[in-house]
Structures are given as structure tokens and as C-alpha cells.
């Protein structure tokens, strides 16, 4: 079987198990075993099938077994695990994916977890006793950590001894916290490749540790695993038990899940922010640069005359430009914790450090051997490095990118840069971190940085296509049945829903609002938001029903009344729309946009004279606007007031006319028996459509009934069309 066929067969097996169609799953497994010719799996498959057949037979015979549900769940869980084993065996030899190629390399590695633990412990103790530990000792720790990462990531389902050994490394508080962080990332990545209950339980162990950097990463790994295997987790009661225990011991557990959920929602915005920077903000900054230079007149600046004051003209120039608004929005996103640095560092991941997969997850440390002794020679540079470890606005991966970029600069240039950075910037970074911690909390900062590290890996790692990109999934942890006991409170659901709504993820927000409405039918605001989400997703009828419910609760909401009227218009019910526009008019009699809408409703109801009253009112009260001209002109034509229609179409011709304007002006001239004038306007209408006569004729044919009412003979219509064709043949 080809790799593609193996994956297809595996997906069919998992799909059948997800639907609890075990017979189909066993048949597909049989096909996969035969396809890869690994008949050593046959006995295990037969055992699973026999167990299922016995269970079904007892059930059909009416025998009651209190253990039946447990046996059934164990059977499904075993079938999932068996399918994973068969798949990995099938792909182990030939698959070019990073996971399998690294597994093949790790087969030759005989170092045990306990041996690695000993190496790490010994090297770390030497460093503690000698704070200025040598690069060689640091490299020992790093090499052992990389080996440990790869060994855990690519391991088969862990046995008891292996699990105990890894747990011992995690619990060793004498080791640097970075080792625990890397173990957590390896467990998470391994679980993305294949489910392993023991790996997940180790993540629960890590989440109970006191080190924030480790436990917050572990909680993110747990949530990602529960999401990836949401169809499986209910089969393992121990997982639910460990989750319940964690909820009691983890500080503010509900808030933590909520915060991480919000950070993943924010991660969806990264590509939008990158595009906005590259396509809008940076080009506008480049355009604005010369203008500011002219204002400043750089050639005439005398440094001795310069004060600290900025020229207010520069600020005005920025504020008055669209760039100013975009920069303000960008600043707000940065304060919110959005990933605004991704576009800056996207091309700075080519350093040798990033060739090692595990390094993409590593917390930033100034002690990494990749920096060598070069930076430690200069105290200013060392202070700079130390201060940047505190920078909360950059993820760990980007900090490494920044410093490897600096390492490439000539010594003099780098020292100048570091000197300009100065102590003030270091203090500012420290102050910013303290402010962020007090404002957003340590959990939000650490989890935000780690999620950004994950984003860099799944998007930028050279072999990222070998991995299923977690950021293409919804990651709506609050909708997982196993997590709902912890995030079903109104505060959590409302917070998450509001965030979805603010970021325009209307379907995601709607799912939560519907849940909230099940328990609260008396909130008009809630039903307003349900209606808005439905409307933005194109469900106008559903939106109308929600708005009507909100209107029953609070009949004084002008916003709702206008939305209801708009929905009725969209649903081609202008008579109902009118009722609500008139209700709104009672609140805001001077709102001209409502007068226009009332006019449109009368137009759709063919009450042309009534429509004209409202259009003329708008034109009179807002004589600088042109928005009433077109409906006035068309209603005038429909009511036989052709001279009035002609006057308005003349005005429209001087204000960027479109195809429809030329067409309607032609109709008016024809009704006034000005055939040449009509032909001229029809010709311009076709020209406006780039000579596409069929598009013009499609619009023209819709108006034939109105032309007949205007007194045009039916026999004249084809004659006019032929005359137009002859006229156009001379042009195109």
C-alpha cells in the first residue's frame, strides 16, 4: 500500500470508531493489515472481534451484565489503540514525515530515561557549584535535553517503568526548569502524533508542579490533547478523575482555561495582522516619510538648537492620515496581547539553532551555548540579553531570532546598538513586564508566549507540513463535554462569546449565545446578539426571530427596531418593514436615512407617489447629498413625471453615473419621444459594461413592463435594440 492509501484506510477506521461502528472498523482494519502484509496483527484483531461478538450475543439473549458498558468502552478504546499501532507500523519504514524519520533514528539510541536523568543531574550540579560553568557543561545539558525531547516525542506508548522515569525527571527540582518545559512540549507533540494515556497523565503531573512556566505549558498540552481526541477521552475514566483533581489544585482553574481559550482565539488574528502590516501600515509609513522629511527640513537642522519637544505638525500629520488610525488600532492589539511580532521575525528562523526541532519550544535563556562566550565578554551586551529575557511582548522563539541576528553584526556595530539601548530601555522593559503582569497576569503572559512559540513551529518550522497544524482547528475547548463542568459558568461563556463577537467569529459566538439562552430567556441583549450573529452569517429569518424575541422583552430598543425592519426588507416583506420603520421614526423623526428606507418600502409596494414624498423630504433637508436623486428620478419616471425625471437624471449625469443611471435616463428620453437621446444613453450604458451587450440587455429586459406602462409600443422595443446594435457595431 502507498502512504496515501495507508492514511486513507486509517482515517476510515477512526471515522467508524468515532461513530461506534465497530464492525466496519474491524473490516477496515482487516483490509489495512492485509494491505501492509503484517499478519502478526491478525491474532489481536481476532481477539477484539471475538470479544465484540460475545458481547453482542449476550445482549441479544437479554443477559444483563453490570460490567457491559465498561467492557464496551474498553473494547472501543483498545480498538483505537490497536489502529494507532497498525498505522505506525505501516508507516515506520517508508514514511518521509519528520515523526517517522526521527523514530527510525531513535531506534539506534540505547540511552535510557534514567541514564539521561543522571547526565542532566550531574551536569546541572556542576553548574550550580560553579556558576560560571563552561560551555562544554552547558552543551552536555542541552544535548541530553534534546535527546530526552526526541525520545519522548517519538516513543511508543509508555510502559510503567518509562512513565516512572520521566516523572522522576519532572519532579527533580534541582534541574533547570527548562528541562521540565521541554518534557512537556515533547509529551504534547507526541500526543498529537498518537494517543497515549500515560503521556497525558504525565502532563497532569506536570500541571501540578509549582513552576509556572512548566504547569501553564502542561495545561495547554492537556487542552490540546483533549481537543484532538475529543471522541476518545470519555473512554478513560481516569482522565476525568485527574481533570477533577487538577481543578481543585490548580489556581483559578476555570479562569486559566478561559484565558488559554482566549489566547488561541487571538492567535487566529495573526495572519490578518501580518497582512495588515505588510499591505497597509508599512506602505503608508513609506508614503508618509517624505512628507515628514519635507516638514522637518533635515538639511537645515542644527543639533545644538534641538530641544526635547516634538513638532506638533508631525503628530497632526499622523493623526490626520489613515495611518494614524491604523497605528492606534495596532497599538491596541499589542496591548491586548496579539501576535504583532510574527511578521517581523518570520524571515529570521534560518539560524542553525532552529534546525533542531525541540529548540522551537525552548524558553529563552542567556545561558544557551549557541551564544558562546562572545556576548558574555561585554557587560553591556550581557545586560541587554538579561533584560530581554524579561520582555513580555516577545515570545521565546523571537528572542532567539533577535539575538542570533545581533550575533551576525560586526562587533563595533553591535556594541553601538547595545550602547544605544542603554539602561533606560532595560528599566522600561522591566517596568513594562511588571505592568503587564499586574494588568494581564502571569498566566496570560506565559501562555501567550508559549502559544506564539507553538504558532511559529506549526507555521515556520522547515518541516511544518509534516505536522497537523493545530491552528487550523477551532480549538473551542469550552464546547468539549469533558471540560464543560469547568467552563459552563455564565462569566466564562459570556467572556468567550464576547471575544468571538468582537473578532467577527459569528458562528463560534452564536454557539455560546444559544447555550446561554437556554438558561436565560429574559435577556434582550442576549437575543440581540443571537440575532446579529445569525444576520451576519446570512440567516435572515433566524435573525428576525431573535430580534422579535428581543423586541418583546424590550420594545424601546431603537437598534432592534431598525434591525427588524431591515430583516423584513431583505425578506421582501416591505409592508411589515414599514411598521417598524415608522416605530423607529417616532423615536428619531429627523433621521433622514430612515426617511429613505420608508421611501424604499413604498417604492417596493408600488406606492410611488407616497415614496416620492419621503424622497423629496430627504432631498430638501439634505440638499448637499445626492442619495435621494436616483429614487426621485426613477419614481418620477414610474409616475409619468418625465420632465421631473429628466431634470434629476441630468444632475446624476454630473455625479459619477453608473450603468443603471444611463439605462434609466434612456428610458426617460424614450418616454419623452426623444429617440436619439434614448439611443445615446443606451450606448453609454453598454460602454459602461465594457461593450458587453448581453449584460445590458439583461437589465433592459427587466424594465420592459415599465416601458410599456410609459406608453412605449411593444413593437418598438426590438427595433430600438437593433438600432442600438448597429450603433455599437461602429464603436466596438
ABEGO torsion letter per residue (X at the ends): XBAAAAAAAAAAAAAAAAAGBAAAAAAAAAAAAAAAGBAAAAAAAAAAAAAAAAAAAAAAAGBBBAAAAAAAAAAAAAAAAAAAAAAAAAAAAABABAAAAAAAAAAABABBAAAAAAAAAAAAAAAAABAABBAAAAAAAAAAAAAAAAAAAABBBBBAAAAAAAAAAAABAABBAAAAAAAAAAAAAAAAABBBAAAAAAAAAAAABABAAAAAAAAAAAAAAAAAAAAAAAABAAAAAAAAAAAAABBGAAAAAAAAAAAAAAAAAAAAAAAAAAAAAAAAAAAAAAAAAAAAGAAABBAAABBABBBAAAAAAAAABAAAAAAAAAAAAAAAGBBAAAAAAAAAAABAAAABAAAAABBBBAABAAAEAAAAABAAAAAAAAAAAABAABBAAAAAAAAAAAAABBAAAAAAAAAAAEAAAAAAAAAAAAAAAAAAEAAAAAAAAAAAAAAAAAAABAAAAABBBAAABAGBAAABAAAAAAAABAAAAAAAAAAAAAAGBAAAAAAAAAAAAAABAABAAAAAAAAAAAAAAGBAAAAAAAAAAAAAABAABAAAAAAAAAAAAAAGBAAAAAAAAAAAAAABAABAAAAAAAAAAAAAAGBAAAAAAAAAAAAAABAABAAAAAAAAAAAAAAGBAAAAAAAAAAAAABGBBAAAAAAAAAAAAAAGBAAAAAAAAAAAAAAAGGBAAAAAAAAAAAAAAAAAAGBBAAAAAAAAAAAAAAAAAAX
